[in-house]
Amino acid sequence: MKILAPAKINIGLRVVRKRSDNYHDIETVFYPIHLADELEIVRADKHEFFSNIDLEADANLCLRALHFFCERTGINAEVKMVLKKNIPIGSGLGGGSSDAAAVLLALQELYGKPLSDIELFDIATELGADVSFFLKKIPAYATGKGEVIEPVKYRVNRFILTVTPDISVSTALAYSLVKPSGEQKVPLHETLLKLGGDFKKVSDFQKRIPSIPKVLELDHLTITGAVNLGRGVTLKGTVIIVATEG
């Protein structure tokens, strides 16, 4: 079977506090866009994985998702997976997490849905904080590490332009520069509705990371306000993607 693994953007990003496990509690709105990886998965005589780019085995969330599925269900799911990567790696667009969710959803269909929705959600959360979002792929208000997902009625009625220039910002550096804002009286998704399209006003990272304002100098990004892509912003190459929402 074939399945699309869509990218997402983070509309606004508020760092609330540092946790005892060294992660941070955040507030953000995950929003799916049309850009997507393409996954084909079929039953086979042995496990096989192919991709149009090199993916290290220990960082391949598709293989980890397969392993978790087999472990939790007791099914020896021997499958051939062919992944076409269209989402830039390390861009903060959630490509790896979306791929993992796509594998779980495909395996559920291929093997008669052996997992309950709760079990599927638990596996997704173990794979990554935002993997569970891609099981539903609808706009969601995310809290905790990003794993606490609440669907929201939020619609972007404009073009979304994401740019991946040659700028690298590590997750560790980003969080070291941001002072947590603490709990706010008004949840982030309600603030976004009041602000309309001026998303940069609710991005804790863009205020603190010196390299990000250089992106905002581009006239075609400042027309409606730039969107912070995510926590692990490793921007590469010269890829420009345009996605139309609504």
C-alpha positions in Angstrom: 0.0 0.0 0.0 1.0 3.6 -0.5 0.7 6.4 2.1 1.7 10.0 2.3 3.7 11.3 5.3 3.0 15.1 5.4 5.2 17.7 6.9 4.1 20.1 9.6 5.0 23.6 10.7 5.0 25.0 14.2 2.8 28.1 14.3 4.2 30.0 17.3 6.5 28.3 19.9 6.5 29.2 23.6 9.1 27.6 25.9 7.4 27.3 29.3 9.9 25.6 31.6 12.8 23.2 31.7 11.9 19.8 33.0 13.8 17.5 35.4 14.5 15.1 32.5 16.3 18.0 30.7 13.6 18.4 28.1 11.4 21.5 28.0 7.7 22.0 28.3 6.4 23.9 25.3 3.3 25.4 23.8 2.9 25.3 20.0 0.4 24.7 17.3 1.3 21.9 14.9 -0.2 22.5 11.5 0.0 20.0 8.6 1.0 21.2 5.1 0.8 19.6 1.7 4.5 18.8 1.3 4.9 15.1 2.1 7.2 12.1 1.9 5.9 9.1 0.0 5.9 5.6 1.6 5.2 2.3 -0.1 5.0 -0.7 2.1 4.1 -4.3 1.1 4.4 -7.8 2.7 7.6 -9.6 1.7 9.7 -12.6 2.5 12.2 -10.5 4.5 12.6 -7.0 5.9 13.8 -4.6 3.3 14.1 -0.8 3.3 14.9 1.5 0.4 15.1 5.2 0.2 16.2 7.9 -2.3 18.6 9.3 0.3 21.0 7.6 2.8 19.5 7.2 6.3 21.6 5.8 9.1 20.0 2.7 10.6 20.1 4.0 14.2 18.3 7.2 13.2 15.8 5.6 10.9 12.4 6.0 12.6 10.7 3.8 9.9 12.7 0.8 11.1 12.2 1.7 14.8 8.4 2.0 14.2 8.5 -1.5 12.5 10.4 -2.9 15.5 8.0 -1.4 18.0 5.0 -2.7 16.1 6.4 -6.3 15.9 7.4 -6.2 19.6 4.0 -5.0 20.9 1.9 -7.2 18.7 4.0 -10.3 18.5 3.6 -10.3 14.7 6.6 -11.0 12.6 5.8 -8.3 10.1 8.2 -9.0 7.2 7.7 -6.1 4.9 9.4 -4.2 2.1 9.4 -0.4 2.6 10.3 2.1 -0.1 10.5 5.7 1.1 10.8 8.8 -1.1 12.0 11.7 1.0 10.7 15.1 -0.2 10.8 16.8 3.2 14.3 18.2 4.0 16.0 16.3 6.8 16.6 18.3 9.9 14.4 21.2 8.8 12.0 21.1 11.8 9.2 20.1 9.4 8.7 16.7 11.2 9.6 14.4 8.3 11.1 11.6 10.3 8.2 11.6 12.8 5.7 11.7 10.0 7.4 8.7 8.3 7.3 6.8 11.6 3.6 7.5 12.0 3.0 6.4 8.3 4.7 3.1 9.0 2.5 2.4 12.0 -0.7 3.3 10.2 0.3 1.2 7.2 1.2 -1.8 9.4 -2.1 -1.5 11.2 -4.0 -1.8 7.9 -1.8 -4.6 6.5 -2.2 -6.8 9.7 -5.9 -6.2 10.6 -5.5 -3.4 13.2 -4.1 -5.5 16.0 -3.4 -2.3 18.1 -6.0 -0.2 19.9 -5.9 3.5 19.4 -4.4 4.0 22.8 -1.7 1.4 22.1 -0.9 3.0 18.8 -0.6 6.4 20.5 1.7 5.0 23.2 4.1 3.6 20.6 4.0 6.8 18.7 4.9 8.8 21.8 7.8 6.5 22.5 9.2 7.0 19.0 9.1 10.8 19.4 7.3 13.7 21.0 5.5 14.7 17.9 4.9 11.3 16.2 1.4 11.0 17.7 0.4 14.2 15.9 0.9 12.6 12.5 -1.5 9.7 13.4 -4.4 12.2 12.9 -2.7 15.0 10.8 -5.1 17.8 11.8 -4.2 21.1 13.4 -3.4 20.6 17.1 -2.4 22.5 20.2 0.7 20.7 21.6 2.0 21.0 25.2 4.4 19.0 27.4 7.3 18.0 25.3 5.0 18.2 22.3 3.4 14.8 23.0 0.2 16.2 24.6 -2.0 16.8 21.6 -5.4 18.7 21.6 -7.2 19.2 18.2 -7.9 22.9 17.5 -10.1 24.7 15.0 -7.3 26.7 13.4 -7.1 27.4 9.7 -4.4 29.2 7.7 -6.1 31.0 4.8 -3.0 32.1 3.0 0.1 30.7 1.3 2.8 29.3 3.5 6.3 29.6 2.3 9.0 27.6 4.0 12.7 28.2 3.1 15.7 26.1 4.0 18.8 28.2 3.6 22.4 27.3 4.7 21.8 28.1 8.4 22.3 25.5 11.2 20.9 26.0 14.7 21.2 23.0 17.0 18.4 22.2 19.4 20.8 22.4 22.4 22.0 25.9 21.4 18.4 27.1 20.8 17.2 26.1 24.2 20.3 27.4 26.0 19.5 30.9 24.6 15.9 30.9 25.5 14.6 32.0 28.9 11.5 30.0 29.7 8.4 32.3 29.9 6.5 30.2 32.5 2.8 29.6 32.5 0.7 32.3 30.7 -2.9 33.2 31.4 -3.9 32.9 27.8 -3.0 29.6 25.9 -0.9 30.0 22.8 -3.5 28.9 20.4 -5.9 31.6 21.7 -3.2 34.2 21.4 -2.6 33.1 17.7 -6.2 33.6 16.9 -6.1 37.2 18.2 -2.8 38.0 16.3 -4.0 36.8 12.9 -1.0 36.2 10.7 1.7 37.9 12.8 3.2 34.6 14.1 6.7 35.9 14.8 5.4 37.7 17.9 4.8 34.3 19.6 8.1 32.6 18.8 10.5 32.5 21.7 13.4 31.3 19.5 13.3 34.1 16.9 13.8 36.7 19.6 17.0 35.0 20.9 18.8 33.2 18.1 21.0 35.6 16.1 20.9 33.7 12.8 17.1 33.5 12.5 16.5 37.3 12.1 18.7 37.1 9.0 15.9 35.0 7.5 13.3 37.6 8.4 15.2 40.2 6.4 13.9 38.5 3.2 11.1 40.7 1.9 9.0 37.7 0.7 8.9 36.3 4.3 8.1 39.5 6.1 4.9 40.2 4.1 2.8 38.2 6.5 5.3 37.3 9.2 7.6 34.3 9.2 6.7 31.0 10.9 9.1 29.3 13.3 9.6 25.8 11.9 10.4 24.0 15.1 12.8 23.2 17.9 15.6 21.3 16.0 16.0 23.9 13.2 18.8 22.6 11.0 18.2 24.5 7.8 20.0 23.2 4.8 20.4 23.8 1.0 18.3 26.1 -1.1 15.0 24.2 -1.1 11.9 26.4 -1.3 8.5 24.8 -0.8 5.2 26.5 -1.3 2.1 24.9 0.2 -1.4 26.2 -0.2 -3.8 25.8 2.7 -7.5 26.5 2.2 
